[in-house]
Amino acid sequence: MITVDEARDLVRAAARPLAELEDVALRDAAGRWLVEAIHADRDDPPFDKSLMDGYAVRAVDTKNIPWQLNVVGRVEAGQAEIEGVGPGEGQWINTGAPLPAGADAVVPVEWTGDGLTSERSVEAGAHVLPRAALVRAGDELCNGRLDPERIAVCAAAGVDPVRVRRRPRVAVFSTGNELASSPGPHQIRNSNGPLLVSLLQPYADVVDLGVARDDLDSLLAVVEQGLACDVLVSTGGVSKGDRDLVLPALEAAGAEKLLHGVALQPGKPLLVMRRGSSVAFGLPGNPASALVCADLFVLPFLAALQGGDFNAVPARRSGIASASVKGSAVRRRVFPCLREGDAVHPLPFRSSADLYTLPRANGYLVIEKGADIAAGDSVTCLVPERMAAR
């Protein structure tokens, strides 16, 4: 068995950014990866901007307390033509409005009495955001995956539509004669299919191929459909039993093996194969194993296809273990945990079939091969994007 790091290196090497580009309206671009950095088309703010409702004044006119100025105009946000301010004068100004010529400060309305009088002076620049204080024209603003903040930056820079790589097409299927929508006494429902479809949809266009039976002809037919996509993801059928036929089916379809078996618990039977530009991930059938492998291998691969950083998925965080956890002498353990501040609480986890603990987890506690964790130890957690907000 190869190590997790060796396996991730192999998968990363197989990830070639998709060549096809497209322009997508900003309102539809959430989750997409920018092809190139966005730059500012102008200064922000594009003028000296009032940060308060109040009066635009010359700071020098407020030095002798108390003072009184003549109100000679009004400046609204978005106003096109603005008269200037001279000695002894002020203009009402709204938050966000441009400072009139001659004025160099804003007196908050709360500081003033009837008309424009006050017993408080202001310094030049008070309550004013200077032109280009945030961004100068030509500055690089953002790159990478379009989250709400980057979408806001694109909108502020007038970039709409945005140029992105196309979304990968991912086919998903589950294997097993035991899977049934109305299970009998010795059958189970297909939970892995809905798990993977919902997991992958934010990152790809997903084709749900349903359930394949545990015979070579059925699997080969589904595999051929799946390899027409950029990525094929299956669950089950990748261990050593006589009904574990995903590997033979992929070989029959002309795929070559990149790896089979990883020193990971859960997730040891992971299979990765390639035919042409299509890559197939054969995930284990137990739900926790399937999810861990998807988080550590499939999601980083999809990010890399769209120009993202494979190594940044999932995110890594540190913390302090609140309880002891036994490690494995031969594999790295990835253990569901609950992070609360710096504390990392290992969750009761009965086996890789334990689907019911997973919704409570907001990270995976990493236990290196040959190591145990004691309460109070500094630990590393892997935090998939969807878990970060839990």
C-alpha positions in Angstrom: 0.0 0.0 0.0 1.2 3.5 -0.7 0.9 6.3 1.7 -1.9 8.9 1.6 0.6 11.6 0.6 2.0 9.4 -2.2 -1.6 8.7 -3.4 -2.5 12.4 -3.4 0.7 13.2 -5.4 -0.4 10.6 -8.0 -3.9 12.0 -8.2 -2.7 15.6 -8.4 -0.3 14.7 -11.2 -3.3 13.3 -13.2 -5.3 16.6 -12.8 -4.9 18.7 -15.9 -6.8 22.0 -15.9 -9.6 21.9 -18.4 -8.8 23.8 -21.5 -12.3 25.0 -22.4 -13.1 28.5 -21.1 -16.5 30.2 -21.0 -18.0 33.5 -20.0 -20.6 33.3 -17.2 -22.9 35.9 -15.9 -21.8 37.0 -12.4 -25.1 36.0 -10.9 -24.5 32.4 -12.0 -20.8 32.2 -11.2 -20.7 31.2 -7.6 -18.3 28.4 -7.0 -16.5 28.8 -10.4 -12.8 29.4 -10.7 -11.5 32.5 -12.4 -9.1 32.0 -15.3 -7.2 35.1 -14.5 -6.9 37.7 -11.8 -9.4 40.6 -11.7 -7.9 44.1 -11.7 -9.4 47.4 -10.7 -10.7 49.5 -13.6 -10.6 52.7 -11.5 -9.8 54.1 -8.1 -12.0 53.1 -5.2 -13.4 55.4 -3.9 -13.2 57.4 -7.2 -13.5 60.6 -5.2 -13.0 61.9 -1.7 -16.0 60.4 0.0 -17.9 61.4 3.1 -18.2 58.7 5.8 -20.9 60.5 7.7 -24.1 62.5 7.3 -23.2 66.1 8.3 -21.5 69.1 6.8 -18.6 69.4 4.4 -16.3 72.2 5.6 -12.8 73.6 5.5 -11.1 72.3 8.7 -9.4 75.7 9.2 -12.8 77.3 9.7 -13.5 75.2 12.8 -10.5 76.1 14.8 -12.0 78.9 16.8 -14.6 77.4 19.1 -17.5 78.0 19.0 -17.8 78.6 15.3 -20.6 79.2 12.9 -20.6 78.8 9.1 -23.1 79.6 6.3 -24.9 76.6 4.7 -24.6 77.3 1.0 -25.7 74.0 -0.6 -26.4 70.3 -0.3 -24.5 67.3 -1.7 -26.4 64.0 -2.3 -24.8 60.6 -2.9 -24.5 60.2 -6.7 -25.0 63.9 -7.4 -23.3 64.9 -10.7 -22.8 68.7 -10.4 -21.5 70.1 -7.1 -20.7 73.7 -6.1 -17.5 74.3 -4.1 -17.1 75.5 -0.6 -15.4 78.8 0.2 -14.1 80.4 3.5 -16.8 80.5 6.2 -19.1 78.2 4.2 -20.3 74.6 4.5 -22.6 72.2 2.6 -24.9 69.5 3.9 -23.5 66.2 2.8 -24.8 62.6 2.8 -22.8 59.5 3.7 -21.1 58.3 0.5 -21.4 61.6 -1.3 -18.3 63.3 -2.9 -16.6 66.1 -1.0 -17.1 69.4 -2.7 -14.1 71.4 -4.0 -12.6 73.4 -1.2 -13.8 71.2 1.6 -11.4 68.9 3.4 -13.4 67.5 6.3 -16.9 66.5 7.4 -18.5 67.6 10.7 -21.0 64.9 11.8 -24.5 66.3 12.1 -24.6 65.1 15.7 -21.9 67.7 16.6 -23.9 70.7 15.2 -26.6 72.9 16.6 -29.1 75.1 14.8 -27.9 75.8 11.3 -24.2 75.1 11.1 -22.7 75.9 14.6 -20.6 73.7 16.8 -18.3 73.7 19.8 -16.1 70.9 18.4 -13.4 71.4 15.8 -12.3 68.9 13.1 -8.9 68.1 11.5 -8.4 68.0 7.8 -9.5 64.6 6.5 -11.9 64.0 9.4 -14.7 61.6 8.4 -13.5 61.5 4.8 -12.3 58.4 2.9 -9.7 59.8 0.4 -9.8 58.9 -3.3 -8.1 55.5 -3.9 -7.8 54.8 -0.2 -9.1 51.3 -0.8 -7.9 50.4 -4.4 -6.0 52.1 -7.1 -6.8 51.6 -10.8 -4.8 48.6 -12.1 -4.5 46.9 -8.7 -5.0 43.1 -8.6 -8.2 42.5 -6.7 -8.8 38.8 -6.6 -8.3 35.4 -8.2 -9.3 31.8 -7.5 -12.7 30.4 -6.7 -15.7 32.8 -6.8 -17.2 33.0 -3.3 -19.6 35.8 -2.4 -16.8 38.2 -1.4 -14.9 37.7 -4.7 -18.2 38.1 -6.6 -18.7 41.4 -4.9 -15.2 42.5 -5.9 -15.9 41.5 -9.5 -19.1 43.6 -9.4 -17.3 46.5 -7.9 -14.7 46.3 -10.7 -17.4 46.1 -13.4 -16.4 42.5 -14.4 -19.6 40.8 -15.6 -19.6 38.3 -17.2 -16.5 36.6 -15.8 -14.2 34.2 -17.7 -13.9 30.8 -16.0 -13.1 27.2 -16.9 -16.0 25.1 -17.7 -17.4 22.9 -15.0 -16.2 19.3 -15.1 -18.8 16.6 -16.0 -18.8 13.9 -13.3 -20.7 10.6 -13.5 -21.7 8.8 -10.3 -22.9 5.3 -9.7 -23.1 2.8 -6.8 -22.6 -0.9 -7.0 -24.2 -3.8 -5.1 -26.9 -6.5 -5.5 -27.9 -5.6 -2.0 -29.1 -2.1 -2.9 -32.8 -1.6 -3.3 -35.3 1.3 -3.0 -37.7 -0.9 -1.1 -35.2 -3.2 0.7 -36.0 -6.7 1.7 -34.7 -8.3 5.0 -31.2 -8.6 3.7 -31.0 -5.5 1.5 -30.2 -1.9 2.2 -31.0 1.4 0.6 -28.5 3.3 -1.6 -27.3 6.1 0.6 -23.9 6.5 -1.2 -25.4 7.7 -4.4 -27.3 10.7 -2.9 -24.3 11.4 -0.7 -21.9 11.7 -3.7 -24.3 13.5 -6.0 -25.0 16.2 -3.4 -21.3 16.4 -2.4 -20.2 17.0 -6.0 -22.9 19.2 -7.4 -21.4 22.5 -6.1 -18.2 21.7 -8.0 -19.3 19.9 -11.2 -22.2 19.0 -13.5 -23.2 15.6 -12.1 -24.7 12.7 -14.1 -26.3 10.2 -11.8 -26.0 6.7 -13.3 -27.9 5.0 -10.5 -27.0 1.5 -9.3 -25.0 -1.1 -11.2 -25.3 -4.8 -10.4 -22.4 -7.0 -9.4 -21.8 -8.6 -12.7 -19.2 -7.6 -15.3 -21.6 -6.9 -18.2 -23.7 -4.5 -16.1 -20.7 -2.8 -14.7 -19.0 -2.4 -18.1 -22.1 -0.8 -19.6 -22.2 1.8 -16.8 -18.4 2.3 -16.8 -18.5 3.1 -20.5 -21.2 5.8 -19.9 -19.2 7.2 -17.0 -15.9 7.4 -18.9 -17.6 9.6 -21.4 -17.4 12.3 -18.7 -14.3 14.0 -17.3 -14.5 12.1 -14.0 -16.2 8.8 -13.0 -16.9 8.2 -9.3 -18.3 4.8 -8.1 -18.8 3.3 -4.7 -18.3 -0.3 -3.8 -16.8 -3.2 -5.6 -13.1 -2.3 -5.2 -12.0 -4.7 -2.5 -10.8 -8.3 -2.9 -14.0 -10.3 -3.1 -15.2 -12.3 -6.1 -18.0 -9.7 -6.6 -15.6 -6.7 -6.5 -15.6 -6.2 -10.2 -15.1 -2.4 -10.7 -11.4 -2.9 -11.5 -12.0 -5.6 -14.1 -14.8 -3.5 -15.6 -12.5 -0.5 -15.9 -9.7 -2.6 -17.4 -12.1 -4.1 -19.9 -13.0 -0.5 -20.9 -9.4 0.2 -21.5 -8.5 2.2 -18.4 -5.1 1.9 -16.8 -4.5 1.7 -13.0 -2.9 4.7 -11.2 -3.3 3.3 -7.7 -5.2 0.6 -5.8 -5.0 0.6 -2.0 -3.9 3.4 0.3 -2.6 3.3 3.9 -5.7 5.1 5.1 -8.4 4.3 7.6 -11.2 4.5 6.5 -10.5 4.3 2.8 -7.9 1.6 2.2 -9.5 0.0 -1.0 -9.4 3.3 -3.0 -9.0 2.7 -6.7 -8.0 5.3 -9.2 -7.7 4.6 -13.0 -7.5 6.6 -16.2 -8.6 6.3 -19.8 -7.4 9.1 -22.0 -8.4 12.4 -20.3 -11.0 10.7 -18.1 -10.2 9.7 -14.5 -12.2 7.1 -12.5 -12.3 7.0 -8.7 -13.5 3.7 -7.3 -14.4 4.6 -3.7 -15.1 2.0 -1.0 -18.7 1.0 -0.4 -18.9 1.9 3.3 -20.3 5.5 3.5 -17.6 6.9 5.8 -14.9 5.4 3.6 -16.5 6.8 0.5 -16.8 10.3 2.0 -13.3 10.4 3.3 -11.9 9.4 0.0 -14.1 11.9 -1.8 -12.9 14.7 0.5 -9.2 13.7 0.2 -9.0 12.8 -3.5 -12.0 13.6 -5.6 -12.8 17.2 -4.4 -9.1 18.3 -4.7 -9.0 16.8 -8.2 -12.1 18.7 -9.3 -10.6 21.9 -7.9 -7.4 21.3 -9.9 -9.3 20.6 -13.1 -10.7 24.2 -12.8 -7.4 25.8 -12.0 -7.6 25.6 -8.2 -4.9 24.4 -5.8 -5.1 20.7 -5.2 -3.1 21.0 -2.0 -5.5 23.5 -0.4 -8.4 21.0 -0.4 -9.4 20.2 2.3 -8.2 23.0 4.5 -6.0 22.2 7.5 -6.5 23.5 11.0 -4.8 22.9 14.3 -6.3 22.3 17.7 -6.0 20.5 21.1 -7.4 17.0 21.5 -9.9 16.8 24.3 -9.7 13.0 24.6 -7.3 10.2 23.6 -7.6 8.2 20.3 -5.8 5.1 19.3 -3.8 5.2 16.1 -3.0 2.4 13.6 0.4 0.7 13.2 0.0 0.5 9.5 -2.3 3.3 8.3 -3.1 7.0 8.8 -6.4 7.4 10.6 -8.9 10.1 9.7 -11.4 10.3 12.5 -14.6 12.4 12.6 -14.4 15.1 15.2 -16.2 18.2 16.5 -14.1 21.4 16.7 -15.2 24.0 19.3 -12.7 26.8 19.3 -9.3 25.3 19.9 -10.8 22.1 21.3 -11.0 19.0 19.1 -13.5 16.4 20.4 -13.2 12.9 18.7 -16.7 11.6 18.0 -17.9 8.1 18.8 -17.2 6.3 15.6 -18.2 2.6 15.4 -16.9 1.7 12.0 -16.6 2.9 8.4 -20.2 1.9 8.0 -21.3 4.5 10.6 -23.2 7.0 8.4 -25.0 8.5 11.4 -22.0 10.1 13.2 -21.0 12.0 10.0 -23.6 14.9 10.2 -22.3 15.9 13.6 -18.7 16.2 12.4 -17.1 19.5 11.4 -13.7 18.1 10.6 -11.5 15.0 10.5 -8.9 14.5 13.2 -5.7 13.2 11.6 -3.8 10.4 13.5 -0.5 9.5 11.8 0.5 5.9 11.3 2.1 4.4 14.3 1.0 7.2 16.6 -1.7 7.6 19.4 -3.2 10.8 20.5 -3.6 11.7 24.2 -5.9 14.4 25.7 -4.1 17.7 25.6 -2.0 16.9 22.5 -1.7 19.4 19.6 -3.5 17.9 16.6 -4.2 18.6 13.0 -7.7 18.5 11.5 -8.8 18.4 7.9 -11.8 20.7 7.4 -13.8 20.3 4.1 -15.5 23.4 3.0 -19.1 22.2 3.8 -18.0 21.3 7.4 -16.4 24.7 8.2 -19.7 26.4 9.0 -21.0 23.6 11.3 
